[in-house]
Amino acid sequence: MISGSNTKRAPHPARRSSLVLVALAAVTAVVAAACSNGSTTKAAGRPAAAQSAASIAPVKAYVGLFKDNAVAVLDTGTKHVIKTIPVPVGPHGMVITPDGRVVYVSSDGASTVSVIDTTTDAVKANIEVGTTPHGLALTPDAKTVLVAGFGTNQLSFIDVATNAVSGSVPVPSPHNLAITPDGRRAYVASQVQGSAALVMVDLTSRSVVGRVALDKVPRALSFSPDGKQLYFTEAGASAVQVLDPTTNTVVDQIPVGASPHHPLFVGSGQTALVVVQGPGQLAVVDTVSKAVTSVPVGQMPHWIALSTDGGFAYVTNENSNDVSVISVDNKKVIATVPVGNGPRKIVIQPGPITPPTTRG
């Protein structure tokens, strides 16, 4: 095929001159714009790499302030609270989605679970779940939030896609809960006086499939990453209980101090952390040797959240109104951050956390 340009006559000389002038003007405009942009960047003194780094959003922690009816937003880089989000009375349970974009907060003085958008740090929905919702847990596929309804005597299910309740299972006085790593079962701390137990719920059939009777009221619980051990604590005890989920029997007890509360495994599970409320300590447990190292924190420590790499533990201290930041490897507090009144649960977005240069 012959190109159409070969069949056209050459432009008239005057017309050609006009075209050349137009082209030169266009080139001049492009060059001027480029120079203008370059001078602006230089004047700002901010190379592209620095601008890109500065635009990276901080990794944030979210702390439920039980006495303030609010959630504190903590910048983990600066170690300062950057915002406080009002929520209904008595924020208690908290979970965060794996992408760090949504936080769910139960309010046990109300009947709702609040949904916080972490981009705007504002509540975008309040889900009615019934009176006195306590602990929350997110299934491993991040599709469902489980709500321990202490006042309704049921375990409710929230569909993350719709933020609507999709069902419930009767469980007496549920408090906190933990989900097996394979997502098949939830173990729920049932705090019925005189009939305390861990209640097992099949998450596929959404039915109770068993219970482990206890002589003391269960408090908080956590599975090892391989799912072979469940650590849980009891009111009035001074040791962490170790349950074998295969036989559903307690196979060990690890003394950690008076009134242990939240246990949490680190990394592959060779280390576990436990808040010990009596002396105000974080117990660092070697899960193989059962050796325990105690790290002093604040008054009445309540909950633990870990950085993505497991290098830092954030511990809420309910009576001293602050959060202790602990280097897990060094077993030392590296920062203490005031956050507000009555901090209980805490969650952290995924991402790298910069340690402070000094303790503050």
N, C-alpha and C positions, 0 to 999 in steps of 0.2 A: 504494500500500500504506500502511495506517495504522500509525504507529509504535506499538510495544507500550507505550510510556510513556503514551500517551493512554488506554489501556484499563485501566490500573491505578488502584486507589484511592489517595488521598493517604495517606502514612504517619500512624500514630497520633502525637499530639503528643509523648508521652514518647519514642517511638522516634526522632522527628525530633531531639529534643534530644541523644540519644545519638550520632546520626550527626554532628551538628555538633561535639560534643566530640572525637570520633575524628578528624574532619578537621582541627580546630585542633591536635590533638596531632601529627598527621603533618606539618603545616606547620612547627610549632615545631621538630620534629626535623630537618627539611631545612635550616631556617635555621641551627640550631645547628651542623650538620655543615659548612655552608658557611663559617660564621665560624671554626670550628675549623681548617678547611683553610687559610683565609686567614691566620690567625695563625701557623700552622706555617710557611708559605712566607715570611712576613715575618720571623719569628724566624730563619729560616735565612739571610736576607739574600741569597737566590739567586733572581733573577727567572727566569721560564720560559726566556727566551732563553739566559741564562747556563747554566742547567742543561742545556739541549739542546746547547750548544757543548761543555760539559764531558764530555758522554757520547759525543762523537764519538771513535771509535777512532783511535789514531795511525797514520800511514803508516809501515810497517815495512820495513826492508831485512834480507835474510837473507844471511849471509856464511859460506861454507864454510871451517872452520878445519882445514886439512889435517893439522897436527901435533897438534891436540887431539882429533881424531875427534869433531867437534861442529859445530853450526851456531849462530852467534851471531845473536841477534835485536836489531837496532839500531833504536831509536826515532829517526826522521829529524827529529822536532821538537826533542827535547832533545839529540840527538846523543850518546846514551849507550846502551850495551848493557843491555837489560832482561831478557834470559834467554839461556841457553845450552842447546841441545838435543843430547843425545848421539845419534850416528849410528855406523854401522859404520866400519871403518878407512879413512882417507884420502878424505874427501869431496872430490870433484873437479868433476863437472859439475853445473849447476843450471839449472832453468827454473821459471817461475811462471806459473800460468794467468792469463788476462786479467782475471778478476774478483778476483785477488789472494788467493783462498781456499786454494790448494793450491800447495806447492812440492815439486818432485821433485829429489832429490839422489843422484847416483851416488857409490859408494865404491870407488875403484880398488884399495884394498887388500883388498877383499872381493869379493862377486859379486852385490851387490844395488843396487837403486834404492829409496831411502827416500821415503815419501810423508808430507809434513808438513801437518797441518791448521793453518792460520794463525789460526784462531779460538782454538784451545787451545794453539797452539805446541807440539804434541806429534806424534811419529811415529805415524801410524795404520796404516801397512802397510810391509812390506819386500818388494819384488818381486825374485825370483830371475831374473837375466839372464845369468849366466855370469861367468867371471873377468875382472877388471880392466876394468870399465866406465869409460870416460872421458867425453867430451863428450856433452851432451844438447841436443836442439832440439825445440821444440813447433811443430806444423803451424799455419798461420794460422787454421784453423777450430777450433783448440784441442781436437781430438779424439784426437790421437796424439802421444806422446812418442817421439822417435827416440833410440836409445842406441848410441853408438859403442863396440862391444865390442872393446877393444884385445887382450885375452887370448883371445877366441874368434874373432877375425877375421871379425866379422859386424856388420851394422847391424840392431839389433832394434827392434821396434815394440811400444809399450805402448798399449793401449786405455785412454784416460782414464776412460771410463765404468765399466769393470770393474777397472781397475788390474791387468790380466793381459797377458802377452806374446801378441801376436796373429800374429807371424811374424818372419822375419829374412831378410836378404840377405847373401851372402858379400862381404866387403870386407876386404882385407888390412891389418892394423894400423891401424884407423881411430882417429883422435885427436879432433879437433873437427870440426864440420860447420855448414853454413848451408843454409837452405831458401829457395828463390826466393819472392818476395812472392806469386806466384799459387798457391803450394803444390804445384806440379807436380813439382819436382825437388829433390833434396838434393845438395849438393856436399860430399864427405867428404874430409878431409885424411888421405890414406893414407901412413903413415910407414915404409914398407918401405925399409930402407937399400939404396941402389943401384937402387931402382925406385920412387922417390917419385912421387906423383901426386895430382891431385884426381880422385876417382872420382865419376861422376854416376849417381844412382839415380833412376829414374822411380818416383814415389810412388803412382801408380795401379796399375801392373803389379807394383810392388815387384821391380824387376829393374835390374841394372847396364846402362846404355845408353851409356857412354862414359868416357873418362879423358883427363886432360891430364897428360902426362909433365912432370916437373920435375927440375931438376938439384940442387935442395936440398930438404930435408925440410920440408913445409908445417906450419904451427903453428895459427893461428886465422884465421877468415875471416868476412866479413860482406857482405851484399848492400845496395846502395843501395835506397832506398824504391821507385824506379821499376823496379828489377830489371835495369837496363842495365849496371851495373858490379858486379863482385865484387872487394872488397879482401881480400888475404890476405897473410900474413907467412911468412917462411921462416927456419929455423935458420941462423945464420951470415951472414945478410944484414943490411943496414942501411937497407933501403928497403922500403916497402910496394909490393906487386905489384898491378897493376890488370888484371883479366881482363874481356874482353868476352864475356859468356855466349852471344851470338849466334854468334860464330865460335870460342869457347873458345880464344882466344889471348891472351897477355899483351900489352897494348897500351901500357902505361906503367909506370914505376917512380917512386916519390916518396921521395927520401931523407929520413929522419926521425931517424936516429941508430942506435947499435949495439944490436942485439938487440930489434927491435920484436916485440910479441906480439899483443895483442888489438886489432883495429880495430872501430870502431862508428860508424855514421852518425847524425847529429843531424837531427831534423825532416825537412825536405823533401830533405835530402841535400846541401845546399851546404857543409856542414861535416862533417868526419869527425874522430874522435878515435882516437889510437893510443897504447897504452902502450909506452914505450921503456925496456927493462929495464936496459941498460948504464948510462946516466947517471941513471936514476931520474927519468924525465920523462913528462909527457903531451903528445904532439904534437897541436896543433890545426891541422887541415889545411883550407885553402880548396880544395874539390874542383874549382873552376873555374880559379883562377889557379895552383893547386898551391903557394901560399905556406904556410909552416909557422911556427907560433909554439909555442915550447916552454915548458911550465909545470913547474917542479920539484915533484915529489911525494915519496913515501917510497922506501925501498930495495926494489928488485926488484918494481916494479909488475906486476900480473898480469892484472887484468880490470877492465872498466868496466860500470857500470849507470847508466842515465839516469832522472831524474825524469820524470813524465808529460809535462810541458810542455817538456822538453829543456833547462831552465834550469840544472840542476845535474847534474854528473857525479860519481859515487862510484867511486873507484879503490882497489882492494885493493893493499896493499904487503906482499908475502910475507915479506920479511926484516926489516922494521921493525914488523911485527905491528899494523898500523893501516890505517885507511881515510882517504884524502884526499877532502874534499868541495870540488869546484871550481865556481866560477861560470863557466859556458860563455861568457857574453857578455863578462865582464870578464877572463877568462883568468887567474883568481887562485884560490889555495887559500883557502877561507874557514873551514875547520875540519879538524882532524886528530883522528880518533877511535880510541883503542886498542880492539882487538876480541878479541885472543887470538892464539894461535900459528899462523903459517903461513896467513894468509887468502889464498884463491885466487878462486874464483868468487863472484859476488854478484848478487842480483836484488832488485828493489824493487817493492812493491805500487803499484797505480795510486792517484793522489790528489795533492792539493797538498802541497808541502813548504815549510815556513817556514825562511827563512835565519836563521842565528845572528846575534846582534848583535855578537859579538866572535869572533875566531878562538881556538879552543881545542884 
